[in-house]
Amino acid sequence: MDFHEFKKAGIESISTNELFLSFGHIFKNISIMDFMLVFSDLMKNTGAESYGLFHKNTMLGYVSFSFGFSDLGTELVGWTRNGYQNLGLGELGLNTACEVALKAKKFNYVELKIDEKNVQSRRVAEKCGFEPFLKIKYSLGSEDSYIYYVKFNPTVLSIANRYKLRPIDVANNPASAQSLNYFLKSPRIIEFYEWPFEIYAEESKPVNQNLLISYLATINFKPDDIDSGTHPSPAS
């Protein structure tokens, strides 16, 4: 039955979702089989978990946990069914998802990517404790940007305070693990994982995509990425 409600909610919310979310475009002009495939993929996707917010049998909203900037965090993607906005459901869903992500799943942080023009969603995010950290263009040459928001696990806030660091510099640092905290005394470790962008301001220019890609590659680097047992030949 969830599938039928998911389909109905998605179709009814095309007009409110397509401006800011891919869901609006996904659900527009697709067949029942396509809907079933989308729903099936969501259920089977091991990299993302999907949840519906229900009142009895009526689906009021949707949220999923997906890949964050690093595996120490998670991105939330969600929407409220058209006709049920301005009832506090977005705030309820976001706070509930954060509770699961930060307490049960113990992520260092939760992130949101919200269209710069989506003032209502940005207000809800900030009301739920998210802070804006970066403005990013959707694509090269695009005039439109989204804002990268972060909410930190209280443990990360405590560690950052103890070592006199910014939480954003601790959030993607493997030394945030309790057994590795002593590495946060190392300036080299801090420099390697620290947030490389300026403090966010509303008038900030969108970040250079190459700088973002470089940062993501750095914080996601693992020793296992290097195959020390083999050396590539010149031909490869």
C-alpha positions in Angstrom: 0.0 0.0 0.0 2.9 2.3 0.6 3.7 2.3 -3.1 0.2 3.6 -4.1 0.4 6.4 -1.5 4.0 7.2 -2.7 2.7 7.5 -6.3 -0.3 9.6 -5.4 1.7 11.9 -3.1 4.4 12.2 -5.8 2.0 13.0 -8.6 0.1 15.5 -6.5 3.3 17.3 -5.5 4.8 17.7 -9.0 4.1 21.4 -9.1 5.7 22.1 -5.7 8.6 19.7 -6.2 9.8 20.3 -9.7 11.1 23.8 -9.1 13.6 22.6 -6.4 13.7 18.8 -6.5 14.4 16.2 -9.1 11.4 14.3 -7.8 9.1 16.8 -9.5 10.8 16.0 -12.9 11.0 12.3 -12.2 7.2 12.0 -11.5 6.1 14.1 -14.5 4.7 12.1 -17.4 6.0 8.6 -16.3 4.0 5.4 -16.6 2.9 3.2 -13.7 5.7 0.8 -14.5 8.2 3.6 -14.3 6.8 4.5 -10.9 7.2 1.0 -9.7 10.8 1.0 -10.9 11.5 4.2 -9.0 9.9 2.9 -5.9 11.7 -0.5 -6.2 15.0 1.2 -6.6 14.4 3.3 -3.5 13.6 0.2 -1.5 16.6 -1.8 -2.7 19.2 1.0 -2.7 21.8 0.1 0.0 23.3 3.6 -0.1 20.1 5.4 0.8 17.3 4.7 3.2 13.8 6.0 2.5 11.0 6.9 4.9 7.4 8.1 4.6 5.6 10.3 7.0 2.1 9.0 7.4 -1.2 9.9 9.1 -3.0 6.6 9.2 -2.8 5.5 5.5 -2.1 9.0 4.0 1.5 9.8 3.1 2.2 13.4 4.1 5.9 13.6 3.4 9.1 11.8 2.4 12.7 11.8 3.5 15.7 9.7 2.6 19.2 9.3 3.9 21.8 9.4 1.1 25.5 9.8 0.7 27.0 13.0 2.3 30.2 14.8 1.5 32.0 11.9 3.2 30.9 8.7 4.9 31.0 10.4 8.3 27.9 12.4 7.3 24.6 11.9 5.5 22.5 14.0 3.2 18.8 14.3 3.8 16.5 14.7 0.8 12.8 15.3 1.6 9.6 16.9 0.6 6.1 17.6 2.0 3.0 16.5 0.0 1.3 19.4 -1.8 -1.6 20.6 0.2 0.1 19.8 3.6 2.7 22.6 3.7 2.8 25.2 6.4 1.6 22.7 9.0 5.0 22.0 10.6 5.3 18.6 8.9 8.6 19.6 7.2 10.0 20.6 10.5 8.7 17.4 12.2 10.2 15.2 9.4 13.5 17.0 9.5 13.9 16.9 13.2 12.9 13.2 13.3 15.4 12.3 10.6 18.2 14.3 12.4 17.4 12.4 15.6 17.8 9.1 13.8 20.9 10.2 11.9 22.8 11.7 14.8 21.7 9.5 17.7 20.9 6.1 16.3 23.2 6.1 13.3 25.8 8.3 15.0 26.8 10.3 11.9 29.0 13.3 12.7 26.7 15.6 10.8 23.6 15.9 8.6 23.6 17.9 5.5 21.0 19.6 3.2 21.4 21.1 -0.2 18.7 23.7 -0.7 18.1 25.9 -3.7 19.2 29.5 -2.9 15.7 30.8 -3.9 13.8 28.3 -1.7 13.4 30.7 1.2 10.7 28.6 3.0 12.9 25.4 3.1 15.9 27.4 4.2 13.9 28.9 7.1 12.8 25.5 8.2 16.3 24.2 8.0 17.7 27.0 10.1 14.8 26.6 12.6 15.9 22.9 13.0 19.5 23.9 13.8 21.2 23.8 10.4 23.8 26.4 9.4 24.7 27.5 5.9 28.3 26.9 5.0 28.7 27.1 1.2 27.0 28.4 -1.9 27.5 26.0 -4.9 26.5 26.4 -8.6 24.4 23.6 -9.9 26.7 23.2 -13.0 29.3 25.0 -15.0 27.8 28.1 -16.6 24.6 27.9 -14.5 23.2 31.0 -13.0 21.4 29.1 -10.2 23.0 27.9 -7.0 22.2 25.9 -3.9 23.2 26.4 -0.3 25.0 23.6 1.6 23.6 23.4 5.1 25.1 21.4 8.0 23.8 20.3 11.5 26.5 18.7 13.7 26.3 15.9 16.2 26.6 17.3 19.7 29.6 15.0 20.1 31.4 16.8 17.3 30.5 20.1 18.9 32.0 18.9 22.2 35.2 17.7 20.5 35.6 20.9 18.6 35.2 22.9 21.8 37.7 20.7 23.6 40.4 21.1 21.0 39.5 24.7 20.2 38.6 23.9 16.6 35.7 24.7 14.3 33.1 21.9 14.2 33.3 22.0 10.4 37.0 21.2 10.6 36.3 18.2 12.8 33.2 16.8 11.1 35.0 15.1 8.2 38.2 14.2 10.1 38.6 10.5 10.9 40.3 11.7 14.2 36.8 12.6 15.4 36.5 8.9 16.4 36.9 8.8 20.2 39.9 6.4 20.0 41.7 8.8 17.6 41.0 12.1 19.2 44.6 12.6 20.2 45.5 13.1 16.5 43.5 16.4 16.7 46.6 17.8 18.4 48.5 17.4 15.2 48.6 20.6 13.0 49.2 18.4 9.9 46.1 16.3 10.6 44.0 19.4 11.1 45.3 21.1 8.0 44.7 18.0 5.8 41.0 17.8 6.8 40.0 21.4 7.6 37.3 23.2 5.7 39.0 25.1 3.0 36.3 27.7 2.2 35.6 31.2 3.6 33.0 31.8 6.2 29.6 31.8 4.6 27.8 35.1 3.9 24.5 35.6 2.0 26.4 37.7 -0.6 29.1 35.1 -1.0 29.9 34.0 -4.5 29.3 30.4 -5.5 32.4 28.2 -4.9 34.6 27.0 -7.8 33.6 23.4 -8.6 37.2 22.3 -8.9 37.9 23.5 -5.3 34.9 21.5 -4.1 36.0 18.4 -6.0 39.5 18.7 -4.6 38.2 18.9 -1.1 35.9 16.0 -1.4 38.7 13.9 -2.9 40.9 14.8 0.0 38.5 14.0 2.8 37.4 10.7 1.2 40.9 9.5 0.6 41.6 6.1 2.3 44.9 4.2 2.5 43.2 1.3 0.8 42.8 3.5 -2.3 46.5 2.8 -3.0 47.4 -0.7 -4.2 50.8 -0.9 -2.7 51.4 -4.4 -4.2 51.2 -3.4 -7.8 52.6 -0.6 -10.0 50.8 0.5 -13.1 52.7 0.0 -16.4 53.5 3.0 -18.6 50.8 1.7 -21.1 48.1 1.9 -18.4 
